[in-house]
């Protein structure tokens, strides 16, 4: 199973360790993560203009079985990715650090929502997560 990790990315790499820790939790649960910042942009080594970035992102998202939206920090791109996944009937799960503000809209399109303290807390949740396709 492959999961697209939608997470606000900082060009300076401030949340690179969090991205890697969440990716490690997914791998440990038997899910192969796909992250645009890491896998396509190679942490800033490769640059796409905005239209190409969206084409690449949507192509990668469509090749996944699941979208994991990490909403500890909000971002317009996260909403676009979640909405696109929902329109394509790709299941969405939302994760966020405890106390983060998760909108009712995102909760409404997510198959599951989980608040965590540290990324390793995600491992048993990912392992137990029944992935249910979104309704047509």
N, CA, C and O of each residue as an XYZ file, in Angstrom:
544
protein
N       0.847     -1.176      0.000
C       0.000      0.000      0.000
C       0.888      1.233      0.000
O       1.923      1.275      0.666
N       0.468      2.230     -0.755
C       1.184      3.506     -0.832
C       0.304      4.617     -0.281
O      -0.901      4.656     -0.529
N       0.923      5.519      0.470
C       0.190      6.654      1.040
C       0.881      7.952      0.653
O       2.091      8.109      0.816
N       0.090      8.870      0.143
C       0.560     10.210     -0.180
C       0.530     11.016      1.108
O      -0.520     11.149      1.736
N       1.674     11.554      1.505
C       1.751     12.371      2.714
C       1.615     13.833      2.331
O       2.523     14.421      1.745
N       0.464     14.417      2.670
C       0.206     15.833      2.443
C       0.574     16.566      3.737
O      -0.065     16.384      4.773
N       1.595     17.381      3.656
C       2.084     18.092      4.836
C       2.638     19.434      4.388
O       3.250     19.537      3.325
N       2.425     20.451      5.193
C       2.974     21.769      4.871
C       4.493     21.652      4.871
O       5.098     21.207      5.847
N       5.079     22.050      3.787
C       6.531     21.965      3.641
C       7.145     23.345      3.764
O       6.618     24.323      3.233
N       8.251     23.417      4.462
C       8.986     24.666      4.621
C      10.249     24.598      3.768
O      11.046     23.672      3.926
N      10.447     25.561      2.866
C      11.627     25.529      1.997
C      12.949     25.442      2.756
O      13.928     24.908      2.235
N      12.985     25.959      3.973
C      14.199     25.871      4.778
C      14.382     24.523      5.454
O      15.390     24.290      6.121
N      13.416     23.639      5.284
C      13.521     22.293      5.848
C      13.236     22.193      7.333
O      13.624     21.216      7.974
N      12.556     23.201      7.896
C      12.304     23.196      9.332
C      11.534     21.973      9.814
O      11.690     21.561     10.964
N      10.704     21.385      8.952
C       9.936     20.223      9.402
C      10.377     18.928      8.712
O       9.629     17.952      8.671
N      11.584     18.931      8.179
C      12.110     17.728      7.528
C      12.144     16.543      8.489
O      11.776     15.432      8.106
N      12.573     16.759      9.716
C      12.635     15.660     10.687
C      11.236     15.097     10.951
O      11.084     13.884     11.097
N      10.219     15.949     11.014
C       8.844     15.475     11.224
C       8.377     14.666     10.022
O       7.750     13.619     10.184
N       8.676     15.142      8.819
C       8.299     14.406      7.612
C       8.946     13.026      7.627
O       8.284     12.025      7.353
N      10.221     12.970      7.942
C      10.928     11.686      7.968
C      10.389     10.775      9.076
O      10.289      9.564      8.881
N      10.044     11.344     10.230
C       9.522     10.529     11.332
C       8.143      9.965     10.991
O       7.861      8.806     11.296
N       7.289     10.760     10.367
C       5.964     10.268      9.961
C       6.123      9.218      8.870
O       5.428      8.203      8.876
N       7.034      9.459      7.937
C       7.302      8.473      6.884
C       7.801      7.160      7.487
O       7.402      6.082      7.046
N       8.659      7.247      8.480
C       9.164      6.038      9.149
C       8.030      5.290      9.851
O       7.986      4.060      9.826
N       7.117      6.032     10.473
C       5.967      5.393     11.134
C       5.099      4.678     10.104
O       4.626      3.571     10.358
N       4.884      5.293      8.953
C       4.111      4.642      7.892
C       4.813      3.371      7.420
O       4.178      2.325      7.285
N       6.119      3.457      7.168
C       6.863      2.276      6.713
C       6.789      1.152      7.737
O       6.608     -0.011      7.378
N       6.928      1.500      9.006
C       6.876      0.487     10.054
C       5.514     -0.196     10.095
O       5.408     -1.353     10.501
N       4.477      0.515      9.677
C       3.125     -0.048      9.632
C       2.853     -0.755      8.294
O       1.735     -1.206      8.049
N       3.867     -0.851      7.438
C       3.711     -1.548      6.178
C       3.169     -0.713      5.038
O       2.668     -1.253      4.052
N       3.265      0.608      5.166
C       2.754      1.531      4.147
C       3.933      2.307      3.568
O       4.747      2.853      4.313
N       4.024      2.354      2.250
C       5.099      3.105      1.597
C       4.664      4.560      1.407
O       3.710      4.827      0.676
N       5.350      5.495      2.052
C       4.959      6.901      1.933
C       5.500      7.550      0.664
O       6.578      7.209      0.178
N       4.729      8.485      0.146
C       5.131      9.318     -0.982
C       5.017     10.758     -0.498
O       3.951     11.196     -0.066
N       6.118     11.483     -0.575
C       6.134     12.879     -0.128
C       6.793     13.724     -1.214
O       7.954     13.504     -1.559
N       6.065     14.672     -1.739
C       6.540     15.495     -2.849
C       7.845     16.221     -2.498
O       8.782     16.222     -3.296
N       7.910     16.828     -1.331
C       9.100     17.591     -0.939
C      10.341     16.706     -0.926
O      11.420     17.144     -1.325
N      10.196     15.487     -0.476
C      11.329     14.572     -0.391
C      11.567     13.838     -1.713
O      12.690     13.798     -2.216
N      10.499     13.258     -2.269
C      10.662     12.333     -3.383
C      10.784     13.001     -4.754
O      11.510     12.503     -5.614
N      10.095     14.107     -4.970
C      10.173     14.777     -6.275
C      11.060     16.021     -6.238
O      11.868     16.248     -7.139
N      10.900     16.812     -5.196
C      11.689     18.047     -5.114
C      13.051     17.821     -4.461
O      13.904     18.708     -4.458
N      13.241     16.636     -3.913
C      14.507     16.244     -3.280
C      15.039     17.327     -2.345
O      16.184     17.771     -2.434
N      14.124     17.732     -1.425
C      14.452     18.712     -0.389
C      14.969     20.016     -0.971
O      15.872     20.632     -0.406
N      14.406     20.443     -2.092
C      14.742     21.739     -2.658
C      15.768     21.693     -3.781
O      16.077     22.733     -4.363
N      16.301     20.532     -4.101
C      17.268     20.428     -5.205
C      16.581     20.589     -6.562
O      17.191     21.085     -7.509
N      15.312     20.173     -6.660
C      14.554     20.252     -7.901
C      13.435     21.263     -7.701
O      12.740     21.233     -6.686
N      13.264     22.148     -8.656
C      12.220     23.163     -8.558
C      11.261     23.031     -9.734
O      11.689     22.895    -10.880
N       9.971     23.070     -9.447
C       8.931     23.045    -10.464
C       8.183     24.369    -10.413
O       7.999     24.938     -9.337
N       7.750     24.864    -11.571
C       6.873     26.026    -11.519
C       5.531     25.547    -10.953
O       5.254     24.347    -10.979
N       4.699     26.450    -10.445
C       3.465     26.029     -9.778
C       2.569     25.097    -10.593
O       2.093     24.106    -10.039
N       2.308     25.360    -11.890
C       1.459     24.417    -12.620
C       2.064     23.010    -12.710
O       1.354     22.012    -12.582
N       3.382     22.943    -12.931
C       4.027     21.624    -13.020
C       4.049     20.933    -11.660
O       3.885     19.715    -11.582
N       4.249     21.694    -10.599
C       4.226     21.113     -9.256
C       2.865     20.478     -8.980
O       2.792     19.383     -8.423
N       1.799     21.155     -9.364
C       0.462     20.592     -9.144
C       0.239     19.356    -10.008
O      -0.350     18.379     -9.546
N       0.705     19.386    -11.266
C       0.571     18.195    -12.120
C       1.309     17.012    -11.509
O       0.780     15.902    -11.443
N       2.524     17.261    -11.070
C       3.330     16.192    -10.455
C       2.674     15.689     -9.170
O       2.623     14.485     -8.920
N       2.178     16.613     -8.365
C       1.537     16.244     -7.101
C       0.292     15.407     -7.348
O       0.100     14.377     -6.700
N      -0.554     15.834     -8.275
C      -1.782     15.084     -8.562
C      -1.462     13.714     -9.142
O      -2.133     12.734     -8.816
N      -0.458     13.632     -9.989
C      -0.062     12.339    -10.562
C       0.395     11.389     -9.439
O       0.006     10.221     -9.411
N       1.211     11.897     -8.528
C       1.684     11.071     -7.413
C       0.525     10.664     -6.508
O       0.452      9.519     -6.064
N      -0.367     11.593     -6.241
C      -1.524     11.317     -5.390
C      -2.404     10.230     -6.005
O      -2.865      9.334     -5.299
N      -2.638     10.305     -7.305
C      -3.481      9.318     -7.989
C      -2.879      7.919     -7.955
O      -3.605      6.933     -8.078
N      -1.566      7.820     -7.791
C      -0.888      6.522     -7.752
C      -0.892      5.907     -6.350
O      -0.311      4.843     -6.134
N      -1.537      6.567     -5.415
C      -1.554      6.088     -4.027
C      -2.921      5.517     -3.662
O      -3.938      5.822     -4.284
N      -2.902      4.677     -2.626
C      -4.119      4.042     -2.123
C      -4.784      4.851     -1.024
O      -5.935      4.597     -0.669
N      -4.064      5.822     -0.487
C      -4.486      6.551      0.703
C      -3.789      7.901      0.709
O      -2.666      8.030      0.221
N      -4.460      8.912      1.265
C      -3.830     10.208      1.489
C      -3.829     10.456      2.994
O      -4.867     10.385      3.651
N      -2.652     10.745      3.520
C      -2.490     11.106      4.925
C      -2.257     12.608      4.968
O      -1.228     13.095      4.500
N      -3.209     13.340      5.528
C      -3.087     14.790      5.657
C      -2.567     15.080      7.060
O      -3.230     14.770      8.050
N      -1.386     15.672      7.143
C      -0.822     16.062      8.430
C      -1.156     17.534      8.606
O      -0.621     18.390      7.901
N      -2.051     17.827      9.556
C      -2.596     19.174      9.679
C      -2.146     19.899     10.946
O      -2.879     20.736     11.473
N      -0.965     19.588     11.431
C      -0.468     20.345     12.576
C      -0.287     21.807     12.204
O      -0.459     22.697     13.037
N       0.063     22.049     10.938
C       0.139     23.402     10.385
C      -0.768     23.443      9.172
O      -0.704     22.570      8.306
N      -1.608     24.455      9.112
C      -2.512     24.586      7.969
C      -1.767     25.144      6.770
O      -0.765     25.848      6.903
N      -2.283     24.810      5.600
C      -1.729     25.319      4.358
C      -2.743     25.138      3.248
O      -3.480     24.152      3.226
N      -2.782     26.073      2.339
C      -3.724     26.010      1.226
C      -3.513     24.731      0.421
O      -4.478     24.087      0.011
N      -2.258     24.367      0.197
C      -1.961     23.169     -0.575
C      -2.563     21.911      0.030
O      -2.977     21.009     -0.697
N      -2.614     21.845      1.345
C      -3.201     20.670      2.019
C      -4.677     20.545      1.687
O      -5.179     19.445      1.456
N      -5.367     21.673      1.663
C      -6.789     21.655      1.312
C      -7.000     21.243     -0.135
O      -7.939     20.512     -0.448
N      -6.126     21.714     -1.016
C      -6.226     21.342     -2.425
C      -6.007     19.838     -2.580
O      -6.765     19.164     -3.277
N      -4.975     19.321     -1.932
C      -4.677     17.890     -2.034
C      -5.801     17.049     -1.439
O      -6.190     16.037     -2.023
N      -6.324     17.451     -0.294
C      -7.420     16.700      0.329
C      -8.663     16.730     -0.553
O      -9.306     15.700     -0.755
N      -9.000     17.892     -1.071
C     -10.159     17.996     -1.944
C     -10.011     17.172     -3.208
O     -10.967     16.543     -3.660
N      -8.819     17.172     -3.777
C      -8.563     16.390     -4.983
C      -8.702     14.899     -4.674
O      -9.321     14.157     -5.437
N      -8.126     14.467     -3.560
C      -8.229     13.053     -3.173
C      -9.687     12.663     -2.979
O     -10.113     11.602     -3.436
N     -10.444     13.505     -2.312
C     -11.856     13.215     -2.074
C     -12.615     13.106     -3.399
O     -13.435     12.205     -3.578
N     -12.338     14.024     -4.320
C     -13.005     13.996     -5.630
C     -12.635     12.755     -6.429
O     -13.411     12.300     -7.268
N     -11.438     12.201     -6.168
C     -10.974     11.003     -6.874
C     -11.292      9.714     -6.100
O     -10.861      8.629     -6.491
N     -12.046      9.839     -5.005
C     -12.423      8.680     -4.171
C     -11.226      7.947     -3.580
O     -11.238      6.724     -3.445
N     -10.206      8.698     -3.233
C      -9.040      8.132     -2.549
C      -9.242      8.401     -1.066
O      -9.416      9.555     -0.675
N      -9.223      7.363     -0.228
C      -9.459      7.572      1.202
C      -8.455      8.556      1.812
O      -7.280      8.585      1.448
N      -8.954      9.346      2.737
C      -8.155     10.360      3.426
C      -8.178     10.059      4.913
O      -9.235      9.794      5.486
N      -7.010     10.100      5.532
C      -6.944     10.097      6.987
C      -6.187     11.359      7.384
O      -5.241     11.770      6.714
N      -6.613     11.951      8.465
C      -5.996     13.183      8.931
C      -5.315     12.923     10.259
O      -5.884     12.316     11.167
N      -4.087     13.393     10.351
C      -3.337     13.330     11.599
C      -2.892     14.741     11.946
O      -2.698     15.572     11.059
N      -2.731     15.010     13.228
C      -2.247     16.320     13.670
C      -1.743     16.190     15.098
O      -2.198     15.340     15.863
N      -0.808     17.040     15.433
C      -0.333     17.066     16.814
C      -1.483     17.447     17.733
O      -2.379     18.197     17.343
N      -1.454     16.931     18.944
C      -2.504     17.223     19.922
C      -2.722     18.722     20.027
O      -1.773     19.502     20.110
N      -3.999     19.110     20.020
C      -4.359     20.511     20.176
C      -4.436     21.296     18.883
O      -4.832     22.461     18.898
N      -4.065     20.688     17.759
C      -4.143     21.399     16.476
C      -5.604     21.612     16.099
O      -6.480     20.847     16.503
N      -5.849     22.641     15.334
C      -7.198     22.970     14.881
C      -7.482     22.243     13.572
O      -6.935     22.596     12.527
N      -8.338     21.228     13.632
C      -8.727     20.464     12.445
C     -10.130     20.915     12.070
O     -11.065     20.797     12.862
N     -10.266     21.426     10.871
C     -11.550     21.982     10.448
C     -12.628     20.910     10.355
O     -12.337     19.736     10.127
N     -13.859     21.324     10.532
C     -15.002     20.418     10.384
C     -15.074     19.886      8.959
O     -15.487     18.747      8.740
N     -14.678     20.696      8.000
C     -14.701     20.267      6.598
C     -13.753     19.101      6.371
O     -14.129     18.103      5.755
N     -12.523     19.222      6.865
C     -11.566     18.129      6.688
C     -12.006     16.897      7.474
O     -11.872     15.771      6.994
N     -12.526     17.106      8.671
C     -13.061     15.964      9.433
C     -14.168     15.269      8.635
O     -14.294     14.045      8.665
N     -14.962     16.063      7.926
C     -16.086     15.514      7.184
C     -15.692     14.641      6.011
O     -16.449     13.747      5.634
N     -14.523     14.878      5.420
C     -14.099     14.055      4.284
C     -13.057     13.005      4.661
O     -12.625     12.223      3.814
N     -12.655     12.988      5.931
C     -11.645     12.025      6.378
C     -12.299     10.732      6.848
O     -13.323     10.752      7.531
N     -11.696      9.612      6.472
C     -12.164      8.313      6.945
C     -11.835      8.146      8.424
O     -12.529      7.424      9.140
N     -10.770      8.817      8.884
C     -10.366      8.750     10.287
C      -9.512      9.970     10.609
O      -8.866     10.544      9.732
N      -9.519     10.357     11.892
C      -8.727     11.486     12.377
C      -8.026     11.039     13.646
O      -8.626     10.390     14.503
N      -6.756     11.386     13.762
C      -5.995     10.993     14.950
C      -5.078     12.136     15.362
O      -4.361     12.700     14.536
N      -5.110     12.468     16.637
C      -4.202     13.466     17.192
C      -3.108     12.733     17.948
O      -3.385     11.825     18.732
N      -1.860     13.130     17.710
C      -0.720     12.440     18.306
C       0.194     13.424     19.024
O       0.158     14.630     18.777
N       1.003     12.885     19.907
C       1.976     13.717     20.621
C       3.312     13.712     19.867
O       3.897     14.766     19.618
N       3.783     12.518     19.510
C       5.044     12.350     18.785
C       4.824     11.372     17.647
O       3.987     10.478     17.772
N       5.546     11.508     16.536
C       5.330     10.625     15.389
C       5.351      9.124     15.694
O       4.579      8.391     15.075
N       6.185      8.622     16.610
C       6.128      7.182     16.894
C       4.760      6.725     17.439
O       4.415      5.549     17.333
N       3.983      7.659     18.025
C       2.631      7.330     18.496
C       1.740      6.877     17.342
O       0.739      6.194     17.555
N       2.108      7.258     16.125
C       1.293      6.951     14.956
C       1.384      5.489     14.534
O       0.463      4.979     13.895
N       2.462      4.810     14.872
C       2.697      3.449     14.369
C       1.536      2.512     14.676
O       0.987      1.924     13.745
N       1.134      2.342     15.938
C       0.019      1.408     16.175
C      -1.289      1.867     15.537
O      -2.110      1.044     15.134
N      -1.481      3.189     15.446
C      -2.701      3.693     14.816
C      -2.691      3.366     13.330
O      -3.698      2.907     12.793
N      -1.559      3.598     12.656
C      -1.460      3.239     11.239
C      -1.645      1.735     11.045
O      -2.307      1.312     10.097
N      -1.069      0.926     11.933
C      -1.181     -0.533     11.797
C      -2.620     -1.006     11.935
O      -3.025     -1.959     11.269
N      -3.392     -0.356     12.785
C      -4.774     -0.779     13.052
C      -5.799     -0.111     12.138
O      -6.983     -0.443     12.189
N      -5.357      0.812     11.318
C      -6.275      1.605     10.523
C      -6.936      0.779      9.428
O      -6.261      0.301      8.515
N      -8.274      0.607      9.516
C      -8.951     -0.043      8.402
C      -9.174      0.994      7.307
O      -9.820      2.015      7.539
N      -8.657      0.741      6.151
C      -8.792      1.700      5.065
C     -10.077      1.378      4.298
O     -10.204      0.341      3.648
N     -11.001      2.297      4.404
C     -12.305      2.145      3.777
C     -12.387      3.142      2.632
O     -12.162      4.334      2.842
N     -12.703      2.685      1.428
C     -12.818      3.646      0.325
C     -13.908      4.681      0.617
O     -14.896      4.397      1.295
N     -13.699      5.880      0.088
C     -14.711      6.915      0.242
C     -15.932      6.556     -0.611
O     -15.783      5.902     -1.643
N     -17.120      6.965     -0.205
C     -18.302      6.629     -0.983
C     -18.328      7.351     -2.325
O     -17.805      8.457     -2.463
N     -18.939      6.712     -3.299
C     -19.063      7.337     -4.630
C     -20.139      8.396     -4.623
O     -20.388      9.029     -5.649
